[in-house]
Amino acid sequence: MKLPLTWLKEWVAVKGGADEIAHKLTFAGLEVEGIASVEGETVLEVNVTPNRGDCLSVRGLAREIAVLYGAPLKTPWKAAALKPSPKSAVGVTISRPKSCPRYALAVIDEVRVGPSPAWLVRRLAQTGVRSVNNVVDVTNYVLMELGQPLHAFDRSKLRGGKIVVRGAKAGEVLKTLDGIDRKLDTGDLVIADADGPVALAGVMGGAGSEVDSGTSSIALESAFFDPAVVRPAARRLGIQSESSYRFERGVDPEGIFQALGRAVSLILEIAGGKTVSAVDLYREKKKPSAIRFHPSEVADTLGGVWKESEVRSTLQGLGFSVKAGAKGEWRVTAASHRHDVSRSVDLVEEVARVRGLERVEEKFPVLRAAPGGGKDFSPERRVRTLLEHSGFWETVHYSFTSPETSALLGEAPTAALANPLGCENSVLRASLLPSLLTTAAYHVRHQMETFRAFELRTAFLPSDSGDSGRPEERRRLAGVLMGGRLLSHWSEGVRETDFYDLKGIVERILGLFGLSGAFEKGSAPFLHPGQQARVTAGGRTLGVLGELHPDVLGRLDFKKPVFVFDFDWRSLLEAERTERRYRDFPRTPVVERDLAVVVGEGTEAGALADFIRRQDVVIADARVFDLYRGGQIAAGKKSLAFSIRMSRADRTLTEGEVNEVIARIVEGLKGDFHAEIRQ
């Protein structure tokens, strides 16, 4: 939007130059993109955000400048004293009052349509608007000055001498002022006479009622049209006029009759004539609601010191009504032109941007914990946390995929889209695994040999109810892992992921739901027949896990085994055991000792670990971390190394106590398992 600086200064008397004013406006949220000289005047080009339709005018920007400088805002003219009457020379009917809650119309006879005076032509040119004639130019001038779109009809061309604000009828066509025949939609709002549409409300007038050199009587319209009606019509027809640009962002419903009076005054001054009648149909004046606001909220939100007087003067300067309430609280009523302000935090923002965001302190605000708050322990969050801590990345894929990707596991797609964006997104996915495997293959092609990823989202399965083939949306939890496993001890070395790594992760997932689960022989065709399992609990199938079938590996060019799991989320939730037993975290240090023993080849590591755990109550865990067979070990023997963790709940273990427990373990292993301690 372009506005001359001299025009702005007619509304607010400030001594600042263009650069200074531009700087203040920009830092107050109204970016001045450029300063130019047009027709000998300095013109500001301002970028107004969509929520600030009130600033799309001279008065709106002048109001902002007045607050920024602490100067008074003045109206440099006196509008015609129009008095609405119950009857008008042109009858007005509103059949869609929700789309047009206010409509004002003034009828002026004996006007002389002709060229505009030089000052008006020049000022419009400075704002980027071309001159048409004195009547049309006045409507554009008031639009730029007050932000209220107006439209002038040639009264003699209104058939039946009436105006009806109604919805468009199917098949109606309107030739707009640009000479194009526009096919209307039933959702459009039109201004019509007795025979048909004469304007598309809030967007553009019709050529059939245009004011020209032969016009002697005009009907001047000033109205409020619902942005939700104007915007779709303008977008569908590809029209962006100065009027639609403002109506889409919301005009001030309380400024409609004032704008009409201002335009009538200018027309009488420039084009002559006399006012015959004026009508103002205001369906239901909306009473603005008061916002409960305490001035201390500014400091609480932004930090620093903000005087109550400057908070009040800022809000009042912007047109807000401030009334004192109980206990220092204010009742702030937003101005009718500020439809974007409805909460107390909006008022804080207004104070901050006007008084300077540089005053906001660079420190973290005080955080107040709400009672009953805490971490999200929903099942989704718990599963995501577990898998992330196990080295998995969470992925998000499209719900659409290609038939080729869907067929990777030998499954047919559930449903095809009627109007897909492309073949790669033409069907709904019936499983999460094809997308995960495609992503894994992409990483392998880019030399990422180790890959772990999961997804918890919706798949589209064939419906059991036979509802016209409509797919059933089911949440699934699926994952893929391949390559090197995560090392839990320094001595484990590099080892490839195997089926038991997969099984361990699945067992941990089941543990979050309080389930142990039964691992039964599986029959999924896309999994290796000897490396898969079906997981059940309480007679319910929860999902499957296993190594991919060699045929599937070949189709994706995988050179190493790939392991996957796939669970039905609803089944997991329904099988969940809600009773839980919790153990407190240890409050004393945990002592960890390693012990390596040489035993017979047939001795099970699990039996040794269970024996170690039973030796003393201070032993929290015993875990095997190393298996060795080699030249230093006799034939028929093997070396097993255990990590033993010990702690007491009431105090820290002493060195002597730890050594005593280790000695007891060593003696027991020697006696029961004929073990030799490996140094």
ABEGO torsion letter per residue (X at the ends): XBBBAAAAAAABBBABBAAAAAAAAAAAGBBBABBBBBGGBBBBBBBBBAABAAAABAAAAAAAAAAAAGBBBBBABBBBBBBBBABBABBBBBABAAABABBBBBBBBGBBBBBBBAAAAAAAAAAGBBBABAAAAAAAAAAAAAGBBBBBBBAAABBGGBBBBBBBBBGBBBBBAAGBBBBBBAABBBBBBAAEBABBBGABBBAAABBBAABABBBBBBBBBBAAAAAAAAAAAGBBBAAAAAAAAEBBAAAAAAAAAAAAAAAAAAAEEBBABBBBBBABBBBBBBBBBBAAAAAAAAEEBBBAAAAAAAAAAAGBBBBBBBGGBBBBBBBAABAABABAAAAAAAAAAAAEAAABBBBBBBBBBBBGBEBBABAAAAAAAAAAAAGBBBBBBBABBBAAAAAAAGBBBABBBABBABAABABBBABAAAAAAAAAAAAAAAGBABBBBBBBBBBBBBBAAGBGGBBBBBBBBBBBBBEBBBBABAAAEBBBBBAAAAAAAAAAAAAAAGBAEBBBBBABAABBAABBBBBBBGGBBAEBBEBBBAAAAAAAGBABBBBBBBBBAAAAAAABBABBBBBBBBABBBBBBBBBBBBBAABBAAAAAAAAAAABAABABBBBABBBBEAABBBGBBBBBBBBBBBBAABBBBAAAAAAAAAAAAAAAAAAAGBBBBX
